[in-house]
Amino acid sequence: MQQLISALQSVIAAFFGVQSENKRQSDFKQHSPLSIIIIAVILFIIFVAAIYGVVAWVLNT
C-alpha cells in the first residue's frame, strides 16, 4: 500500500512539474514503469472527465 501511495505522489508531482530530478530517478528505481504509467493514465482520464464535466455544467447554466 505504501508503494502505491508513493507512486501516486510521484505521478501527481510530475503532473504539476514540481518533482526534482533526484526524486524522479529514485522513483524509477523504486517503482515499476508499468505502475507509473497505469496511475498516470487513470489520473489523466479523471482530469479530462473533470474538465469535461465543468465545461458541460458551465455551458448548461
Secondary structure as UniProt FT lines:
FT   HELIX           2..16
FT   HELIX           21..30
FT   HELIX           33..60
//
